[in-house]
Amino acid sequence: MKLPKFLFFLLMCTVVALASTGAFAQKEDKGGYKLGPEDVVEISVWGDEELAREVVVRPDGGVSFPLVGDLKAGGLTVAQLREEVRKRIVEYVPDAAVSVILRKVENPKIYIMGKVQSPRMAVMGQKMTVVQALSLAGGLSNFADSGNIIVVRQFPDGKQKVFEFDYDKFADGDNLEQNIQLQPGDTIVVP
């Protein structure tokens, strides 16, 4: 039995909503979420108000903090960043109790554009497929060419790859493998 497209889309939206109630930080095999550009962390040294502030991870992965200067945060876990700050600050503040708290996750991102209800940049808090991303954008507009959706993936060497996605076939239960898992930086284009 095939579901009508509207009911299928509603079911997919429900699945995405339920899945999003889980952990929002993307987990890595080695100890947790890796910090990335635009993430916001609060770094503080217990007992010293001058050594407490929120910092944003720069596009180059760095952060700046008093007495420490610039240090790499991108690619580190919160625990690794805390240890790095502690190592650098101990010569100025012996036995420093350093705290690092992840305040806002802004990485990794995907982009959903074209004829969807709400085009947007979205933070991938967890693994995500094309259909899940389309649901985050409110679904397709009435004028969307649902059979010719593409996903554009940019590789570090500058090359791009295009993946085709036919929503109509997917909604009919055909060609389900086209609902690929998205990668950071992917752009979904709905003509």
Sequence and secondary structure as in RCSB ss.txt:
>XXXX:A:sequence
MKLPKFLFFLLMCTVVALASTGAFAQKEDKGGYKLGPEDVVEISVWGDEELAREVVVRPDGGVSFPLVGDLKAGG
LTVAQLREEVRKRIVEYVPDAAVSVILRKVENPKIYIMGKVQSPRMAVMGQKMTVVQALSLAGGLSNFADSGNII
VVRQFPDGKQKVFEFDYDKFADGDNLEQNIQLQPGDTIVVP
>XXXX:A:secstr
    HHHHHHHHHHHHHHHTTS  S   TTTS    TT EEEEEETTEEEEEEEEE  TTSEEEETTTEEEE TT
  HHHHHHHHHHHHTTTSTT  EEEEEEE   SEEEEEESBSS EEEE SS  BHHHHHHHTTSB TT  TT EE
EEEE TTS EEEEEE HHHHHTT  GGGS B  TT EEEE 
